[in-house]
Amino acid sequence: MPFNQRTVEPRRVSRLAARGGPAPGEDGGFVVVDGRRYRRPVLFSSLDEVSCHTMINLIHQLSDLSRHAGDMFLDIEMEVCVVLQRSRKIHGRLEALHDEVSKFEPKKVKIRKFT
Protein backbone atom coordinates (compact mmCIF):
# COMPACT_ATOMS: atom_id res chain seq x y z
CA MET A 1 0.00 0.00 0.00
CA PRO A 2 1.55 3.32 -1.00
CA PHE A 3 2.08 5.98 1.61
CA ASN A 4 1.39 9.66 1.10
CA GLN A 5 4.61 11.49 0.32
CA ARG A 6 3.12 14.92 -0.27
CA THR A 7 0.11 16.72 1.08
CA VAL A 8 -1.53 19.53 -0.82
CA GLU A 9 -4.16 21.53 1.00
CA PRO A 10 -6.05 24.54 -0.27
CA ARG A 11 -5.46 27.77 1.57
CA ARG A 12 -7.90 30.53 2.23
CA VAL A 13 -6.18 33.04 0.05
CA SER A 14 -8.08 36.15 1.10
CA ARG A 15 -7.83 35.65 4.85
CA LEU A 16 -5.41 37.50 7.05
CA ALA A 17 -3.44 35.79 9.76
CA ALA A 18 -3.02 37.54 13.08
CA ARG A 19 0.05 39.72 12.96
CA GLY A 20 3.15 38.90 14.95
CA GLY A 21 4.18 40.72 18.08
CA PRO A 22 2.75 43.96 19.38
CA ALA A 23 3.73 47.26 17.88
CA PRO A 24 5.57 49.70 20.15
CA GLY A 25 3.15 51.43 22.47
CA GLU A 26 0.41 48.79 22.06
CA ASP A 27 -0.86 46.36 24.66
CA GLY A 28 0.11 43.23 22.75
CA GLY A 29 -2.60 43.29 20.08
CA PHE A 30 -5.41 42.53 22.54
CA VAL A 31 -8.57 44.40 23.46
CA VAL A 32 -10.13 44.10 26.92
CA VAL A 33 -13.94 43.90 26.83
CA ASP A 34 -15.93 43.13 30.01
CA GLY A 35 -12.79 41.95 31.74
CA ARG A 36 -11.88 39.47 28.94
CA ARG A 37 -8.99 39.85 26.58
CA TYR A 38 -9.72 39.40 22.87
CA ARG A 39 -7.26 39.48 20.03
CA ARG A 40 -7.58 42.71 18.12
CA PRO A 41 -8.94 41.97 14.63
CA VAL A 42 -6.64 42.74 11.73
CA LEU A 43 -8.47 44.22 8.77
CA PHE A 44 -7.58 45.39 5.32
CA SER A 45 -7.79 49.12 4.78
CA SER A 46 -8.69 48.99 1.08
CA LEU A 47 -9.81 46.67 -1.69
CA ASP A 48 -6.36 47.01 -3.27
CA GLU A 49 -4.80 45.44 -0.18
CA VAL A 50 -7.28 42.57 -0.38
CA SER A 51 -6.48 41.88 -4.04
CA CYS A 52 -2.71 42.18 -3.52
CA HIS A 53 -2.82 39.86 -0.53
CA THR A 54 -4.94 37.36 -2.46
CA MET A 55 -2.61 37.45 -5.47
CA ILE A 56 0.44 36.91 -3.26
CA ASN A 57 -1.18 33.90 -1.60
CA LEU A 58 -2.22 32.49 -5.00
CA ILE A 59 1.35 32.82 -6.27
CA HIS A 60 2.61 31.01 -3.14
CA GLN A 61 0.12 28.21 -3.74
CA LEU A 62 1.11 27.89 -7.40
CA SER A 63 4.76 27.81 -6.37
CA ASP A 64 4.09 24.98 -3.91
CA LEU A 65 2.09 23.09 -6.51
CA SER A 66 4.85 23.53 -9.09
CA ARG A 67 7.45 22.25 -6.63
CA HIS A 68 5.33 19.19 -5.85
CA ALA A 69 4.86 18.52 -9.57
CA GLY A 70 8.60 18.78 -10.16
CA ASP A 71 9.28 16.34 -7.32
CA MET A 72 6.72 13.89 -8.71
CA PHE A 73 8.22 14.02 -12.20
CA LEU A 74 11.69 13.47 -10.71
CA ASP A 75 10.39 10.41 -8.82
CA ILE A 76 8.81 9.07 -12.02
CA GLU A 77 12.06 9.63 -13.92
CA MET A 78 14.03 7.73 -11.27
CA GLU A 79 11.59 4.81 -11.43
CA VAL A 80 11.83 4.75 -15.23
CA CYS A 81 15.63 4.60 -14.98
CA VAL A 82 15.40 1.61 -12.64
CA VAL A 83 13.00 -0.19 -15.02
CA LEU A 84 15.30 0.61 -17.97
CA GLN A 85 18.33 -0.86 -16.16
CA ARG A 86 16.40 -4.02 -15.31
CA SER A 87 15.12 -4.44 -18.87
CA ARG A 88 18.65 -3.97 -20.29
CA LYS A 89 19.94 -6.63 -17.90
CA ILE A 90 17.18 -9.04 -18.91
CA HIS A 91 17.79 -8.26 -22.59
CA GLY A 92 21.49 -9.11 -22.14
CA ARG A 93 20.58 -12.42 -20.50
CA LEU A 94 18.17 -13.25 -23.32
CA GLU A 95 20.84 -12.53 -25.94
CA ALA A 96 23.30 -14.77 -24.10
CA LEU A 97 20.71 -17.56 -23.96
CA HIS A 98 19.93 -17.09 -27.64
CA ASP A 99 23.63 -17.42 -28.50
CA GLU A 100 23.90 -20.60 -26.41
CA VAL A 101 20.83 -22.10 -28.04
CA SER A 102 22.07 -21.28 -31.54
CA LYS A 103 25.34 -23.14 -30.78
CA PHE A 104 23.43 -26.20 -29.63
CA GLU A 105 23.36 -29.06 -32.15
CA PRO A 106 20.72 -31.61 -31.17
CA LYS A 107 22.01 -34.42 -33.41
CA LYS A 108 25.41 -34.51 -31.69
CA VAL A 109 24.07 -34.57 -28.15
CA LYS A 110 23.28 -37.95 -26.71
CA ILE A 111 20.15 -38.10 -24.59
CA ARG A 112 20.01 -40.78 -22.00
CA LYS A 113 16.87 -42.72 -21.41
CA PHE A 114 15.37 -43.02 -17.97
CA THR A 115 13.82 -46.33 -17.05
N, C-alpha and C positions, 0 to 999 in steps of 0.2 A: 504494500500500500504506500503510495507516494506521500511524502510529508510536504507541507506548505513551506516554501523557501522565501516567498515574498508575500507581503500583505499590502494591498492597495485599498485605502479607504477614502471615500469622498470627504472633502472638507467643506465647511460652511464658509464660502469665500467672502461673503459680505459682512461677517460678524467680526466684531472687535474683541480682542482678548483684553483682560484687565492689564493696565500698564504696570510696569515694574515697581520700583520703590517710590517713596513719596518725594514730591518736589520740595525744594527748600522752603521753609515757612508753612508747610502743610502739616496736617495731623496724621499723615500716613495713608491718605487716600480713603479715609472712612468718614462717615457721617453718623452722628449720634442722634437717634430719634427715639423718644420715650425711653431713654436709658439703654437702648440697644445700639450696638455699632453695626452699621451697614456699609458695605463697600460702595464708594462713590461711583455712580455709573459713568462710563466713558462714552461720549457721543461724538459723532462726526459734526463738524461745523457747517459743511456744505455738501451739495450733491457731487461736486468735483472730488472731494476727499473720498466719498463712498465709491465712486467709479475707479479712482486710482487704486484704492485699497483692494477692490475686487479684482482689478486687472493684475496687480502684483501677486495676489494669491492664486489666480488662474495660471500665471506664468510659473509659479513655484510648483503647482500641481502638474503642469505639462512637463516640467523639468524632471520631476520624480518619475513620472510615467515613462519618459524617454529613457531615463537611466535603467529602469526595470526592464524595458524592452531590449536595450543593449545587452544587459546581463543575460536575458533569456536567449538571445541570438548567440551569444558567446557560449552558453551552455550547450545549445544545439550543435554549434560548430565543433565543440570538443567531442560530443557524442558521435558525430559523423566521422571524425578522425579516428576514433577508436574502432568503429565499424569498418572503416576503410582498411585499417591495419589488419584486422582479423580476416577480412575477405581476401586481402593480398596473401596472407599466410596460407589460407585454405587453397587459394588458387595455385600457389607454389607447390603445395602437397599434391594437388590433383595432377599437375604437370609431371611431377616426379613419378607418381603412380602410372600415368599414361606412358611415360618412357619405359618403365619397367615392364608393363604389359606388352608394349610393342616389341620388346626384346624376347619375350617369351615365345618359344616354339613348342607347340603341344605335341608334335610327332616325336620329338627327341626325348621328352620327359616320360619316364616310366611311372605308371600309377599302380600302386600296389592294391591288391584286392583284400578286403576284410572278410573274414569268414565267421 
